């Protein structure tokens, strides 16, 4: 029997997100308007042997509640169980992104050094771009080496909004 990824839209203050779960874990928190959306969907379908259908689950409802708390400034980490669907290298990068503290940023080069692959900055950028769990895996906290805002699936305005939310709940924003 094929797995089913249940999906539900979540209206965030900075845009609409699609939440998806399978087998009791969140596997998707992505921007439906994102230009590479079909690539993310195909990767999840293949990696998880799954098809998509509209619906909800306890995990999706927990994710939505945690996002509500995050956007209200009452949560700075997440408890919802996550399911990474990617290569071993991508999973290593995504795990490292989880270690970027709330209200702080890291560059692609810093991530590359942290995982012991300082020459792999482009590969790091590609792995960050392939993240299907936006916000939960905080790819919005990854910036250029000069600290400039770089590409983000939800758009630079959404990235700026997420960082401002976090910075304003920790220290004054410099963005």
N, C-alpha and C positions, 0 to 999 in steps of 0.2 A: 504494500500500500504506500502511496506517495504521501510525503509530509505536506501539510498545509500551513502556509504563513498567513495568519490573520492580520489584516491591516485596518487602521483607523486613522483619520486625520486629526491632528491636534493643532489648534490655533494658538500660536505663541505670539507675544507682543511684537516680535521681529519677523514674523512670517508663518506660513503654514508648514507643518512637518507631518510626514507619514510615519506612524509608529507601526512596527510589525513584530509579531512573536511567533515562535514555533517551539514546541517541546518545553514549555515552561520558562523560556528565556527570551529576552528582547534581542532581536537580530537586525532591527531596522529603526532608525530615527533619521530620516532623510528629507530633504527639501524636494517636494514633487515637481517644482518648476525647474529644477537643476538640469542642465543640458546633458549630463551623463547618466541620468536616471535610469535609462533602459539598460545601460551596462551594469549598474549596480543590481538591478532586478535580475538580469540574466545570470550574474555571478552567484547571487543568493539561490536562485532556482537550481543551478548546477551543483554548487557546493553542498546544498542541503537536501537535494533531491526533492524539491518542493515546488508547489504552485501557489499563487497568491489568490486570496479571496477577502472580500470585505467582512469585517467582524471585529470582535473584541475578545479579550481574555483577561484573567486576573493580572497577568504581567503587564499588559497594555494599560490597564486601569491604574496599576501601581506606578508605571512610568509617567502617565499623565498627571497623577497626583504629585509625584516628585518634581516634575517640570513646573507645575503650578507653584510649588514651594520655592523652587530655584528662581523663577521669574519674580516672585514676591520678595526675594532677598532673604528667605528663611532657610535655605538649604545651600550648602557649598560642596556637597558630595552626594553620590547616588548609591542606593542599595539594591536597585533592581538587578536581577541576574542577567548577564550579557552573554550573547553567543557570537563569537567572532567567526566570520566566514571569509577566509582568505588564505594566502600562502603563509608558510611559516615566517618568512621575512616580514610580511605585512602584520602578522599577529605580534611579532616582536616590537615593531614600531608602535602599534596601537597600545600595547601594554606599557611602553615607555611614555606615551602621551598621558596615560592615567596618572603618572607620577608628576606631571606639571601641576604645581599647586594652584588652587583657586586664586584668581586675582593676579596671577603671574604669567609670563610668557617665556617661551624658549624658541630659539631659531632652529631651522632645519639642520644647520651645521652642529649646533649643540646636541640635538637629538642623535645625529650621526656619531658624534664622539661618545655619547653616553652608552650607545649600544656596541661600541668598539669597531665601528665602520666609518671612520672619518672621511674616507674617500667616496662614500655612498650618498652624498647630499641629494643628488637628483633622484635616486631610488627612494630615499626617505620622502621627498616631496611627492613622488608618485604614490607611495603607500599612504601618506596622509590624505591625499586626494581620493583614495579608494575607500576611505573610512565610511562605512554604512551606518554608523552609530553617532552621528553628530550630536553635540552637546554632552552626551553620556561619555563618549571618548572625546575629550576636549581638543579637537583639531583647531578650533577657533583660537586657541592659545599659542599656536605656532605662527611665528612671524619671520620676516626676512632677517638676514644678518645685520642689517642696518636698523632693525626694529620697526621697519615699515610693515604695514598690513599688506599681505599678499593674498592670492586667490583663496576663495572659500566657496563651497558648494551653494551656500545660501546667499552668496553675494557679499561684497565688502561692507555694505550697510548693516547686514545682519551680524557679521563678524564684529564690527565696531560696536553695535548695540550689546552683544554678549560680553565683550571685554569691558565696556563702560559699566554694565550692570555689576560685574565682578569687582572692578576697580573701585566703584563707588560704594561697595559694601565692605571694602577693606581699607583702601587708602585713596586719596584724591586721584582722579583720573588725569593722565597726561595725554590721552588720545584726542 
